[in-house]
Amino acid sequence: MATQATAQRRFSFLRIAIALQTLTIFLQAASAGLLLTAPYGETLHSAGARVMYGASMLYVLAAVLAWKPGGGSTRPVWHASGFLVLASVQVALGIAHIPSVHLPLGVLMFGLSVLALARR
């Protein structure tokens, strides 16, 4: 019985991590709009990128914690790791000012994050 409650708590931590990641990506889209219209937009978008990257790392941590003790599927760990790679590419593209790839990748990341949230 205790094992079941612990597993549910870990899965809820995983779900919270994915939800936080999805929210931060959505807020990045909003701050991208402010980037074009407000003087503080660049600062907000830059800070949001750090938070989004941290949320991606939290997703990896949550996936590992959900997998390791229970010996379940490694699929969430691979998804989270792949997402961290996408986030790394996204940050690099943003720093390099390549919006032609940065923007579509952001849309793809948001869609994948929503999909991961719906699957949990």
C-alpha positions as a LaTeX table, in Angstrom:
\begin{tabular}{lrrr}
\hline
Residue & $x$ (\AA) & $y$ (\AA) & $z$ (\AA) \\
\hline
Met1 & 0.00 & 0.00 & 0.00 \\
Ala2 & 2.82 & 2.41 & 0.86 \\
Thr3 & 4.54 & 1.62 & $-2.42$ \\
Gln4 & 1.43 & 2.57 & $-4.36$ \\
Ala5 & 1.14 & 5.92 & $-2.57$ \\
Thr6 & 4.83 & 6.64 & $-3.19$ \\
Ala7 & 4.47 & 5.79 & $-6.88$ \\
Gln8 & 1.45 & 8.06 & $-7.21$ \\
Arg9 & 3.33 & 10.88 & $-5.53$ \\
Arg10 & 6.27 & 10.48 & $-7.92$ \\
Phe11 & 3.99 & 10.44 & $-10.91$ \\
Ser12 & 2.28 & 13.56 & $-9.63$ \\
Phe13 & 5.72 & 15.19 & $-9.29$ \\
Leu14 & 6.39 & 14.21 & $-12.89$ \\
Arg15 & 3.07 & 15.70 & $-13.97$ \\
Ile16 & 3.81 & 18.91 & $-12.04$ \\
Ala17 & 7.24 & 19.14 & $-13.70$ \\
Ile18 & 5.72 & 18.74 & $-17.17$ \\
Ala19 & 3.01 & 21.30 & $-16.36$ \\
Leu20 & 5.63 & 23.77 & $-15.15$ \\
Gln21 & 7.65 & 23.24 & $-18.31$ \\
Thr22 & 4.56 & 23.77 & $-20.48$ \\
Leu23 & 3.69 & 26.95 & $-18.60$ \\
Thr24 & 7.19 & 28.37 & $-18.93$ \\
Ile25 & 7.22 & 27.71 & $-22.67$ \\
Phe26 & 3.86 & 29.46 & $-23.01$ \\
Leu27 & 5.20 & 32.42 & $-21.04$ \\
Gln28 & 8.20 & 32.51 & $-23.36$ \\
Ala29 & 5.83 & 32.97 & $-26.28$ \\
Ala30 & 4.17 & 35.87 & $-24.46$ \\
Ser31 & 7.51 & 37.46 & $-23.60$ \\
Ala32 & 8.57 & 37.07 & $-27.25$ \\
Gly33 & 5.67 & 39.32 & $-28.15$ \\
Leu34 & 6.81 & 41.81 & $-25.54$ \\
Leu35 & 10.30 & 41.57 & $-26.99$ \\
Leu36 & 8.94 & 43.27 & $-30.10$ \\
Thr37 & 6.83 & 45.89 & $-28.35$ \\
Ala38 & 8.22 & 46.77 & $-24.92$ \\
Pro39 & 11.62 & 48.05 & $-23.82$ \\
Tyr40 & 11.80 & 45.45 & $-21.02$ \\
Gly41 & 10.84 & 42.58 & $-23.35$ \\
Glu42 & 14.40 & 41.43 & $-23.98$ \\
Thr43 & 15.15 & 41.22 & $-20.26$ \\
Leu44 & 11.94 & 39.31 & $-19.58$ \\
His45 & 12.51 & 36.90 & $-22.47$ \\
Ser46 & 16.10 & 36.27 & $-21.38$ \\
Ala47 & 15.09 & 35.57 & $-17.79$ \\
Gly48 & 12.26 & 33.36 & $-19.01$ \\
Ala49 & 14.72 & 31.32 & $-21.08$ \\
Arg50 & 16.67 & 30.51 & $-17.93$ \\
Val51 & 13.51 & 29.51 & $-16.09$ \\
Met52 & 12.35 & 27.36 & $-19.02$ \\
Tyr53 & 15.72 & 25.61 & $-19.15$ \\
Gly54 & 15.54 & 24.98 & $-15.42$ \\
Ala55 & 12.03 & 23.57 & $-15.83$ \\
Ser56 & 13.37 & 21.20 & $-18.51$ \\
Met57 & 16.06 & 20.01 & $-16.11$ \\
Leu58 & 13.42 & 19.53 & $-13.42$ \\
Tyr59 & 11.44 & 17.40 & $-15.89$ \\
Val60 & 14.50 & 15.16 & $-16.38$ \\
Leu61 & 14.95 & 14.85 & $-12.61$ \\
Ala62 & 11.28 & 14.01 & $-12.10$ \\
Ala63 & 11.38 & 11.40 & $-14.86$ \\
Val64 & 14.45 & 9.73 & $-13.36$ \\
Leu65 & 12.90 & 9.73 & $-9.88$ \\
Ala66 & 9.69 & 8.22 & $-11.24$ \\
Trp67 & 11.61 & 5.51 & $-13.10$ \\
Lys68 & 14.46 & 4.48 & $-10.84$ \\
Pro69 & 12.77 & 3.29 & $-7.62$ \\
Gly70 & 9.88 & 1.51 & $-9.29$ \\
Gly71 & 11.85 & 0.00 & $-12.14$ \\
Gly72 & 9.24 & 1.20 & $-14.62$ \\
Ser73 & 9.63 & 2.17 & $-18.24$ \\
Thr74 & 12.54 & 4.36 & $-19.26$ \\
Arg75 & 10.39 & 6.08 & $-21.89$ \\
Pro76 & 9.68 & 9.21 & $-19.74$ \\
Val77 & 13.42 & 9.57 & $-19.08$ \\
Trp78 & 14.16 & 9.47 & $-22.82$ \\
His79 & 11.36 & 11.97 & $-23.54$ \\
Ala80 & 12.60 & 14.34 & $-20.84$ \\
Ser81 & 16.22 & 14.01 & $-22.00$ \\
Gly82 & 15.21 & 14.66 & $-25.60$ \\
Phe83 & 13.30 & 17.71 & $-24.48$ \\
Leu84 & 16.35 & 18.99 & $-22.62$ \\
Val85 & 18.34 & 18.63 & $-25.84$ \\
Leu86 & 15.66 & 20.61 & $-27.70$ \\
Ala87 & 15.76 & 23.27 & $-24.98$ \\
Ser88 & 19.55 & 23.48 & $-25.33$ \\
Val89 & 19.26 & 23.93 & $-29.09$ \\
Gln90 & 16.52 & 26.52 & $-28.55$ \\
Val91 & 18.69 & 28.55 & $-26.18$ \\
Ala92 & 21.66 & 28.37 & $-28.56$ \\
Leu93 & 19.50 & 29.52 & $-31.48$ \\
Gly94 & 18.13 & 32.39 & $-29.41$ \\
Ile95 & 21.60 & 33.54 & $-28.42$ \\
Ala96 & 22.71 & 33.30 & $-32.06$ \\
His97 & 19.65 & 35.35 & $-33.12$ \\
Ile98 & 18.35 & 32.82 & $-35.66$ \\
Pro99 & 14.58 & 33.43 & $-35.44$ \\
Ser100 & 13.81 & 31.44 & $-38.59$ \\
Val101 & 14.55 & 28.24 & $-36.64$ \\
His102 & 14.12 & 29.54 & $-33.07$ \\
Leu103 & 10.43 & 30.37 & $-33.45$ \\
Pro104 & 9.24 & 27.13 & $-35.13$ \\
Leu105 & 11.26 & 25.10 & $-32.64$ \\
Gly106 & 9.53 & 26.97 & $-29.81$ \\
Val107 & 6.14 & 26.10 & $-31.28$ \\
Leu108 & 7.20 & 22.47 & $-31.64$ \\
Met109 & 8.45 & 22.38 & $-28.05$ \\
Phe110 & 5.17 & 23.80 & $-26.77$ \\
Gly111 & 3.19 & 21.21 & $-28.72$ \\
Leu112 & 5.38 & 18.36 & $-27.48$ \\
Ser113 & 5.12 & 19.60 & $-23.92$ \\
Val114 & 1.32 & 19.78 & $-24.12$ \\
Leu115 & 1.30 & 16.29 & $-25.59$ \\
Ala116 & 3.51 & 14.97 & $-22.78$ \\
Leu117 & 1.21 & 16.61 & $-20.23$ \\
Ala118 & $-1.86$ & 15.06 & $-21.82$ \\
Arg119 & $-0.24$ & 11.62 & $-21.78$ \\
Arg120 & 0.51 & 11.77 & $-18.03$ \\
\hline
\end{tabular}
